[in-house]
Amino acid sequence: MPHVAAWTELEAVARRDAEARILDQFTADPERLSRMTMDVAGLHVDLSKQSWTRAGFDAALALARAADVEGRRAALFDGEAVNATEGRAVLHPALRAPGGANFHALGEPVSADVDDVRTAMANYARIVRNGSETGATGRPFKAVVHIGIGGSDLGPRLVWDALRPLQPEIELRFVSNIDPRDMAEALTGLDPETTLVIVVSKTFTTQETLANAEAAKAWLAQGLPDERRDRHFIGVTAAPEKARAFGCARVFGFSDWVGGRYSLWSAVSLSCVIGLGWEVFQGFLDGAAELDQHFLNAPLEANAPVLLALAQIYNVDGLHRPARTVAPYAHALRRLPSFLQQLEMESNGKRVRRDGSPVGRQTCPVVFGEPGTNGQHAFFQQIHQGPQVVPAEFVIVASTHGDTSESPLWANALAQGQALMQGKTETQAHAELIASGASGAEADRLAPHKTFPGNRPSTAILMDRLTPRTLGALIALYEHKTFVEGVIWDINSFDQWGVELGKVLAKAVLKDVAAGAASPGLDPSTAALLNRLLV
């Protein structure tokens, strides 16, 4: 096990910190608030309500240094093969770097190609938006149907939901599920003559995406003449020849060093560029680039992604808390929990280290969430009074709509974090009941039900407004947090073999469907379910 001594120290300190009250640490450590809060790229990050004492904080930093986070960070930005199982560099920072940057992937320069694709995206978006690019019948495009799944869907969908105007000039609809209902809903009310379909698939072999693309192609064929129909079909892929063979008139490429769940900075977000305009998307890239520079240059003790990662590791491995909730207090960020489920759980849901040996400890926690205040009327009951401690993360926007301050919204977020930390003792609950007029017997009966254990950790990430810059910075913050966790757990955060087995078996099941019966080698339960569905 790498960095054994640092892990042993962290676990020992965490056992002691489990008994410490978070609220007491502000008195015990007067510098706690200043040391555990920071401002970067329009974000204010507050980790002062986390469970660590000063000793725990220091032990977590020592673990990061023992794991060589700084060295691995340099390898990432230098374009080394940090995805060792696939022999690839991982260079999403190159996608949002300023023009004329000098990134290399495995020694080969890549920034000029990135700049070329950006220029092509901006130019194509401009002619679609101004109406000079038209469809088969000469009419301008009024809607874009974006077809993808996983990273080819969640990232652009999050960006569009977060930044879209209330009345967009061009409507965007997203299709990811292979269930035909998803495509039917997306196409309902659209006119083939004014609809552009963008198919996003890194390999252009993804089963769900190609099935939906075929359905969209058939829909277009019903409403358009053969001539120039291919102008309605755009491919975004790392396999351009396959996209052209499929019938895409234009293809926008990206390289194999762009991981799917890190690809929203690339041509994968072409639909968003069309819907929002290049200037908005450039602001999104700029915010992420600003966060990249912070991650690359800030010392570990004042580095926002590093400290977010260390807080999670302290909870997961030090205090054995295998879940975390993310509550964005902004309707526009309602997709953030789903996006983070893929980013974090697909990246770090691993059971072996980089050398193939068992990890021997917990890695990524279960990530779940809902926008506030909706979550308060759902799972917050459990995180306040359930026996399990579930760390919470509040993403708070001071003004979410126009110039109006949504104080009832963000006041709820602040109150939830305060309540989780502070709690309410049975004595306090009993006194409140008596003060409200309850009898002694009634207060005795109800006080245990109104008791909150408190001492439950949370992190707050604040921004004044949700802008392209702050959204870019927020997503980059979580990307680098995920990377740091993988370094400390000594796992590869950039492959995803866990999604492959189900895909392979699904193809075998489909062969049985075509044959009309379960094959002899199928297990009894799956065979019985298949035969029932075939009836």
KEPATOR-566242 format. One record per residue (C-alpha): residue in one letter; z negated, y, x negated. Coordinates in steps of 0.02 Angstrom, whole numbers, padded with zeros to 5 digits, always signed. Layout:
aZYX ...
This chain:
m+00000+00000+00000 p+00053+00166-00079 h-00077+00304-00107 v-00219+00185-00062 a-00359+00296-00127 a-00300+00445-00024 w-00288+00339+00133 t-00462+00267+00102 e-00535+00442+00083 l-00450+00507+00240 e-00513+00361+00343 a-00690+00383+00277 v-00693+00568+00317 a-00616+00536+00488 r-00756+00415+00531 r-00880+00555+00500 d-00773+00684+00590 a-00768+00574+00746 e-00947+00629+00780 a-00918+00813+00742 r-00892+00940+00881 i-00733+01042+00862 l-00814+01196+00937 d-00953+01191+00807 q-00828+01199+00664 f-00785+01382+00697 t-00965+01425+00651 a-00979+01299+00509 d-00814+01357+00433 p-00786+01545+00464 e-00612+01536+00385 r-00554+01397+00500 l-00450+01504+00616 s-00359+01598+00479 r-00327+01440+00378 m-00262+01339+00524 t-00149+01469+00605 m+00018+01535+00540 d+00168+01636+00596 v+00345+01583+00554 a+00517+01621+00628 g+00445+01694+00787 l+00321+01551+00815 h+00132+01562+00806 v+00055+01392+00767 d-00132+01362+00797 l-00209+01200+00737 s-00389+01261+00740 k-00432+01153+00892 q-00391+00993+00798 s-00526+00863+00763 w-00538+00883+00575 t-00680+00970+00486 r-00646+01064+00325 a-00671+00900+00232 g-00548+00813+00348 f-00420+00950+00326 d-00436+00937+00137 a-00423+00746+00142 a-00264+00758+00244 l-00187+00880+00119 a-00236+00764-00023 l-00147+00622+00067 a+00011+00727+00083 r+00008+00764-00103 a-00025+00583-00148 a+00125+00532-00041 d+00233+00657-00138 v+00286+00755+00015 e+00351+00893-00099 g+00458+00772-00199 r+00529+00688-00045 r+00562+00858+00033 a+00664+00906-00120 a+00761+00743-00108 l+00805+00780+00073 f+00872+00954+00035 d+00959+00893-00123 g+01062+00770-00021 e+00993+00611-00098 a+01004+00446-00004 v+00839+00467+00089 n+00909+00347+00221 a+00900+00202+00100 t+00941+00060+00220 e+01110+00140+00260 g+01136+00224+00092 r+01155+00397+00168 a+01097+00573+00137 v+01016+00662+00284 l+01071+00843+00283 h+01047+00925+00452 p+00981+01080+00359 a+01159+01102+00292 l+01222+01120+00470 r+01122+01278+00501 a+01123+01355+00327 p+01207+01526+00310 g+01393+01524+00275 g+01439+01495+00094 a+01289+01382+00060 n+01301+01247-00073 f+01233+01084-00002 h+01285+00917-00075 a+01275+00743+00003 l+01259+00607-00130 g+01331+00731-00254 e+01481+00781-00148 p+01493+00962-00086 v+01483+00976+00103 s+01451+01159+00147 a+01635+01210+00149 d+01673+01075+00277 v+01524+01132+00382 d+01590+01310+00379 d+01764+01251+00431 v+01697+01155+00580 r+01591+01304+00633 t+01744+01415+00627 a+01845+01290+00730 m+01704+01277+00858 a+01688+01466+00873 n+01876+01490+00891 y+01896+01354+01021 a+01746+01415+01120 r+01817+01591+01119 i+01986+01542+01191 v+01906+01432+01324 r+01785+01570+01373 n+01918+01706+01380 g+02037+01597+01479 s+02180+01589+01353 e+02152+01402+01332 t+02208+01322+01495 g+02223+01150+01570 a+02371+01047+01626 t+02417+01164+01769 g+02390+01326+01675 r+02222+01368+01754 p+02073+01417+01643 f+01924+01302+01626 k+01773+01338+01736 a+01667+01184+01701 v+01628+01068+01556 v+01570+00888+01579 h+01478+00832+01423 i+01474+00642+01401 g+01354+00565+01274 i+01191+00471+01260 g+01036+00480+01150 g+01055+00614+01018 s+01229+00653+01084 d+01150+00705+01249 l+00967+00754+01233 g+00989+00891+01103 p+01132+00987+01186 r+01051+00963+01357 l+00888+01039+01291 v+00982+01186+01214 w+01080+01220+01374 d+00928+01210+01487 a+00829+01323+01371 l+00960+01459+01346 r+01078+01453+01494 p+01100+01610+01598 l+01054+01596+01782 q+01237+01621+01829 p+01341+01549+01686 e+01523+01596+01668 i+01562+01414+01631 e+01459+01276+01710 l+01397+01132+01602 r+01356+00961+01671 f+01291+00815+01570 v+01320+00629+01593 s+01225+00497+01492 n+01178+00351+01605 i+01299+00208+01627 d+01245+00203+01810 p+01401+00265+01904 r+01290+00380+02007 d+01263+00491+01855 m+01449+00522+01835 a+01476+00540+02022 e+01344+00677+02030 a+01418+00767+01881 l+01594+00769+01952 t+01548+00813+02130 g+01615+00984+02177 l+01720+01004+02020 d+01908+01032+02015 p+02002+00924+01888 e+02121+01070+01856 t+01978+01177+01790 t+01866+01045+01711 l+01854+01007+01525 v+01779+00840+01472 i+01694+00828+01303 v+01655+00652+01242 v+01523+00643+01106 s+01495+00484+01007 k+01465+00469+00821 t+01558+00303+00807 f+01660+00319+00967 t+01607+00141+01008 t+01449+00176+01110 q+01461+00066+01265 e+01384+00187+01390 t+01481+00337+01327 l+01649+00250+01327 a+01621+00179+01501 n+01584+00353+01566 a+01732+00425+01470 e+01848+00299+01552 a+01780+00350+01722 a+01810+00533+01683 k+01985+00494+01621 a+02024+00404+01784 w+01957+00552+01883 l+02067+00673+01788 a+02219+00559+01810 q+02198+00565+01999 g+02206+00754+02003 l+02320+00806+01860 p+02499+00779+01804 d+02528+00673+01649 e+02596+00818+01548 r+02460+00913+01455 r+02323+00812+01538 d+02252+00770+01368 r+02204+00955+01348 h+02060+00916+01466 f+01990+00785+01347 i+01898+00834+01187 g+01816+00714+01063 v+01666+00750+00951 t+01640+00610+00827 a+01626+00549+00648 a+01772+00430+00689 p+01914+00551+00733 e+02050+00420+00732 k+01962+00324+00870 a+01944+00480+00976 r+02128+00520+00959 a+02174+00341+01003 f+02066+00359+01159 g+02169+00507+01214 c+02076+00661+01154 a+02193+00809+01123 r+02070+00893+01006 v+01939+00815+00896 f+01792+00902+00813 g+01714+00800+00675 f+01549+00780+00589 s+01497+00673+00441 d+01397+00512+00430 w+01255+00607+00348 v+01222+00687+00518 g+01099+00574+00608 g+01119+00561+00796 r+00951+00635+00843 y+00977+00775+00716 s+01155+00814+00769 l+01133+00955+00894 w+01166+01080+00753 s+01343+01012+00733 a+01498+00999+00842 v+01392+00887+00954 s+01338+01050+01037 l+01517+01112+01064 s+01486+01113+01252 c+01339+01231+01226 v+01444+01344+01115 i+01573+01355+01255 g+01442+01386+01387 l+01335+01509+01289 g+01456+01591+01168 w+01457+01578+00978 e+01340+01725+00951 v+01201+01637+01047 f+01228+01475+00953 q+01229+01567+00787 g+01058+01639+00830 f+00999+01462+00865 l+01060+01406+00693 d+00981+01557+00610 g+00809+01518+00682 a+00818+01340+00617 a+00876+01400+00446 e+00728+01518+00438 l+00610+01374+00475 d+00700+01269+00342 q+00659+01399+00211 h+00477+01402+00265 f+00466+01212+00254 l+00552+01211+00085 n+00452+01349+00003 a+00281+01368+00086 p+00134+01281+00000 l+00075+01126+00091 e-00087+01207+00148 a+00010+01344+00238 n+00163+01244+00290 a+00180+01228+00479 p+00279+01064+00487 v+00165+00985+00357 l+00006+01033+00448 l+00073+00976+00617 a+00114+00808+00537 l-00055+00793+00455 a-00145+00831+00619 q-00049+00691+00703 i-00083+00568+00561 y-00267+00615+00564 n-00274+00576+00750 v-00168+00419+00744 d-00230+00333+00586 g-00396+00418+00554 l-00462+00423+00732 h-00355+00284+00810 r-00276+00387+00949 p-00107+00305+00985 a-00033+00433+01106 r+00003+00620+01111 t+00056+00730+01254 v+00171+00882+01240 a+00159+01012+01378 p+00286+01153+01369 y+00226+01297+01478 a+00404+01356+01513 h+00522+01282+01640 a+00667+01312+01520 l+00586+01191+01396 r+00563+01052+01523 r+00673+00934+01420 l+00568+00956+01263 p+00455+00803+01291 s+00607+00690+01318 f+00691+00762+01164 l+00534+00732+01060 q+00518+00554+01124 q+00683+00514+01041 l+00659+00623+00888 e+00488+00554+00846 m+00482+00379+00920 e+00657+00327+00865 s+00629+00402+00693 n+00454+00336+00658 g+00430+00190+00775 k+00440+00072+00626 r+00338-00078+00570 v+00396-00097+00390 r+00389+00018+00241 r+00538+00075+00142 d+00526-00080+00032 g+00528-00196+00184 s+00345-00245+00179 p+00233-00225+00333 v+00161-00052+00361 g-00012-00118+00398 r-00063+00031+00504 q-00011+00131+00658 t+00144+00238+00639 c+00218+00346+00776 p+00111+00370+00931 v+00177+00362+01108 v+00243+00536+01151 f+00247+00592+01332 g+00237+00751+01431 e+00288+00864+01573 p+00305+01051+01587 g+00149+01147+01633 t+00081+01171+01759 n+00159+01014+01834 g+00070+00900+01711 q-00098+00971+01762 h-00073+00890+01932 a-00021+00724+01856 f-00086+00652+01693 f-00206+00790+01640 q-00344+00704+01740 q-00334+00561+01615 i-00335+00670+01460 h-00486+00768+01522 q-00596+00627+01587 g-00517+00461+01538 p-00600+00354+01405 q-00454+00371+01284 v-00435+00530+01183 v-00256+00594+01195 p-00217+00744+01083 a-00119+00879+01172 e+00012+01003+01115 f+00042+01162+01214 v+00205+01256+01190 i+00177+01427+01267 v+00301+01567+01302 a+00226+01737+01343 s+00376+01794+01445 t+00488+01658+01515 h+00596+01757+01636 g+00662+01931+01606 d+00532+02060+01556 t+00396+01990+01667 s+00236+01926+01586 e+00192+01759+01663 s+00005+01771+01635 p-00039+01644+01772 l+00069+01518+01677 w+00006+01545+01502 a-00173+01576+01559 n-00170+01397+01624 a-00112+01334+01455 l-00252+01425+01364 a-00379+01362+01490 q-00323+01182+01470 g-00344+01188+01281 q-00513+01271+01301 a-00571+01142+01429 l-00515+00996+01323 m-00615+01061+01175 q-00767+01129+01264 g-00794+01004+01406 k-00943+01011+01523 t-01106+00917+01503 e-01191+00826+01645 t-01333+00951+01635 q-01210+01095+01658 a-01125+01007+01803 h-01293+00973+01885 a-01347+01155+01868 e-01182+01216+01943 l-01202+01102+02092 i-01379+01164+02124 a-01319+01344+02108 s-01182+01310+02236 g-01313+01251+02363 a-01310+01062+02338 s-01472+00968+02359 g-01555+00887+02210 a-01501+00714+02269 e-01322+00772+02298 a-01318+00853+02125 d-01383+00692+02047 r-01246+00595+02135 l-01101+00710+02094 a-01144+00775+01920 p-01077+00621+01826 h-00909+00641+01914 k-00898+00824+01865 t-00941+00794+01681 f-00806+00819+01548 p-00837+00745+01376 g-00737+00882+01289 n-00711+00877+01100 r-00530+00832+01132 p-00404+00908+01011 s-00252+01014+01047 t-00123+01118+00957 a-00044+01277+01024 i+00129+01341+00979 l+00161+01516+01047 m+00314+01627+01056 d+00334+01796+01137 r+00501+01749+01214 l+00613+01598+01215 t+00764+01657+01117 p+00901+01567+01020 r+00803+01604+00861 t+00636+01538+00923 l+00716+01384+01002 g+00804+01342+00839 a+00643+01365+00742 l+00545+01258+00865 i+00664+01110+00853 a+00674+01122+00663 l+00484+01128+00657 y+00474+00962+00747 e+00613+00886+00642 h+00523+00924+00480 k+00356+00869+00553 t+00435+00701+00593 f+00505+00686+00417 v+00335+00723+00336 e+00251+00590+00442 g+00381+00463+00387 v+00351+00508+00204 i+00163+00483+00221 w+00183+00319+00317 d+00312+00267+00184 i+00444+00222+00315 n+00627+00266+00337 s+00635+00397+00475 f+00825+00396+00481 d+00881+00224+00536 q+00859+00148+00709 w+00888-00039+00701 g+00771-00061+00848 v+00905-00003+00970 e+01033-00129+00907 l+00965-00298+00964 g+00967-00250+01148 k+01146-00188+01131 v+01203-00353+01054 l+01115-00457+01186 a+01186-00347+01326 k+01362-00392+01268 a+01317-00576+01277 v+01245-00554+01452 l+01405-00466+01507 k+01504-00618+01449 d+01395-00725+01561 v+01426-00602+01703 a+01613-00621+01677 a+01593-00811+01676 g+01492-00805+01836 a+01340-00900+01772 a+01205-00897+01639 s+01252-00981+01476 p+01153-01136+01422 g+01067-01046+01278 l+00988-00912+01385 d+00799-00918+01408 p+00739-00979+01579 s+00674-00810+01641 t+00829-00710+01592 a+00943-00848+01659 a+00853-00847+01827 l+00862-00658+01840 l+01047-00658+01795 n+01089-00793+01921 r+00995-00699+02056 l+01093-00540+02019 l+01257-00637+02021 v+01229-00700+02199 
